[in-house]
C-alpha cells in the first residue's frame, strides 16, 4: 500500500518552504521587472504578479524529483480542480534543489491535453487526496515551452528575461 503524506504533520513546513522559494524566484524577476510582487494572502491562482507586462507566475517546488527524476503536476485535490488545472498564471515554475524550470502555462496545459492518454496519472500527497500527472523531468524540460536555469546563478537573470520574452511571445521595443 502507498504511504501518503499526512498534511497536518507537514503543512507548516511545506508552506514556509514554498514561500521561501517564491521569494527566491521573485528576487530574480524583480531585477528584470522591478514592480513585480508576491501576491499576499490565500490567492490560490498565482504567486507573483508582474505589473509591467500584466502577467502572473505560479511557483512550485518538487524536491522529491531530485530522487525520482519525475515532476508531479497536481491537477485535482479532493475532487476539485487545483494546481495546473485551476491556475491563472501565465508562467508555471517548477523547482528542484538545483534548477528553476520555467514553462508557458498555456503550452504546458496544451501538452498535457494532447498527451493525456500517454502521461501517467497518480494519487498522492495529502492522504492521497491529490491527483497528479507524473512525468520524467527530462521529457518535459526538453520541450520548447520550457526554459531551465541554475538556482543562485547570477547569469540566470539574463536567461530568465529571454525565457519570459520567448515563452510569453513578448517583443522587445
C-alpha positions in Angstrom: 0.0 0.0 0.0 1.2 3.5 -0.8 2.2 5.7 2.1 0.6 9.1 1.7 1.8 12.4 3.3 -0.2 13.5 6.4 -1.0 17.1 5.7 -1.4 18.1 9.3 2.1 16.9 10.0 3.8 18.8 7.2 1.7 21.8 6.1 3.6 24.5 8.0 7.0 23.3 6.8 5.7 22.9 3.2 4.2 26.4 3.4 7.4 28.0 4.7 9.5 26.2 2.1 7.2 27.3 -0.7 7.2 30.9 0.4 11.0 31.0 0.6 11.1 29.6 -3.0 8.6 32.2 -4.2 10.8 34.9 -2.7 13.9 33.5 -4.3 12.3 33.5 -7.7 10.7 36.9 -7.2 14.2 38.3 -6.5 15.3 37.2 -10.0 12.1 38.6 -11.6 12.5 41.9 -9.7 15.8 42.6 -11.4 14.0 42.5 -14.7 10.6 43.8 -13.7 11.1 46.0 -10.5 7.4 46.4 -9.9 6.8 42.7 -9.5 5.5 41.5 -6.2 4.4 38.4 -4.3 0.6 38.1 -4.2 -0.2 38.0 -0.5 -2.9 36.1 1.3 -4.6 32.9 0.2 -4.8 33.6 -3.5 -4.6 30.1 -5.0 -4.3 31.0 -8.7 -0.8 32.5 -8.8 2.1 33.6 -6.6 3.8 36.5 -8.4 2.4 39.4 -10.3 4.4 41.4 -12.9 2.5 44.7 -13.5 4.9 45.9 -16.2 3.7 43.2 -18.6 0.4 42.3 -16.9 1.4 38.6 -16.3 1.4 36.2 -13.3 3.6 33.4 -12.2 2.9 30.2 -10.2 6.0 28.8 -8.4 6.1 25.2 -7.3 8.8 23.1 -5.8 9.3 19.4 -6.3 12.4 18.4 -4.2 11.4 14.8 -4.4 12.1 15.0 -8.1 15.9 15.0 -7.2 15.4 11.4 -6.2 12.6 10.2 -8.6 13.7 12.3 -11.6 10.0 12.9 -12.2 7.9 16.1 -11.8 4.5 15.9 -10.3 1.9 18.4 -11.6 -1.2 18.5 -9.4 -4.5 18.9 -11.3 -7.1 17.9 -8.7 -7.5 18.0 -4.9 -10.4 16.4 -3.1 -12.4 16.2 -6.3 -11.9 19.8 -7.3 -9.7 21.3 -10.0 -6.4 22.5 -8.4 -2.8 23.3 -9.3 -2.2 23.4 -13.1 -5.9 22.9 -13.8 -7.0 26.0 -11.9 -4.1 28.4 -12.1 -4.5 31.8 -13.7 -0.7 32.2 -14.1 0.9 32.8 -17.4 4.1 31.1 -16.4 4.5 28.0 -14.3 7.8 27.5 -12.5 8.9 24.1 -11.1 12.0 24.0 -8.9 14.2 21.2 -7.7 17.2 21.6 -5.4 19.4 22.9 -8.3 17.2 24.5 -11.0 14.2 26.5 -11.9 12.2 25.2 -14.9 10.0 28.0 -16.4 7.1 26.9 -18.5 4.5 28.7 -20.6 1.4 27.6 -18.7 -0.8 27.6 -21.8 1.6 25.4 -23.7 2.2 23.1 -20.7 -1.6 22.6 -20.4 -1.9 22.0 -24.1 0.9 19.5 -24.0 -0.8 17.5 -21.2 -4.2 17.7 -23.0 -2.7 16.4 -26.3 -0.8 13.6 -24.4 -3.4 12.9 -21.8 -3.8 9.2 -22.6 0.0 8.7 -22.6 1.0 10.5 -19.4 1.0 8.8 -16.0 -1.7 9.9 -13.6 -1.2 9.1 -9.9 -2.7 9.9 -6.5 -0.5 11.2 -3.8 0.3 13.8 -1.2 -2.3 14.9 1.4 -3.7 11.4 2.3 -3.9 10.5 -1.3 -6.4 13.3 -2.0 -4.4 14.9 -4.8 -4.3 13.7 -8.4 -1.2 14.5 -10.3 0.5 14.0 -13.7 3.8 12.3 -13.2 6.4 12.9 -16.0 10.1 12.5 -16.3 11.9 15.8 -15.8 14.0 15.3 -19.0 10.9 14.6 -21.1 9.1 17.8 -20.0 12.2 20.1 -19.6 13.3 19.4 -23.2 10.1 20.8 -24.6 10.3 24.2 -26.5 7.9 25.7 -23.9 10.4 25.2 -21.1 13.5 27.1 -20.1 15.7 25.9 -17.2 18.2 27.8 -15.2 20.5 27.1 -12.3 19.3 28.4 -8.9 21.6 31.0 -7.4 23.4 31.7 -10.7 23.6 35.5 -11.5 23.8 34.7 -15.2 20.3 33.2 -14.8 18.8 36.7 -14.8 19.6 37.4 -18.4 18.4 33.9 -19.3 15.2 34.5 -17.4 14.4 37.7 -19.2 14.9 35.9 -22.6 12.8 33.0 -21.4 10.0 35.2 -20.3 10.0 37.1 -23.5 10.1 33.9 -25.6 7.6 31.9 -23.6 5.1 34.8 -23.4 5.8 35.9 -27.0 6.8 39.4 -25.8 8.6 41.6 -28.4 11.3 43.9 -27.1 10.7 47.6 -28.0 
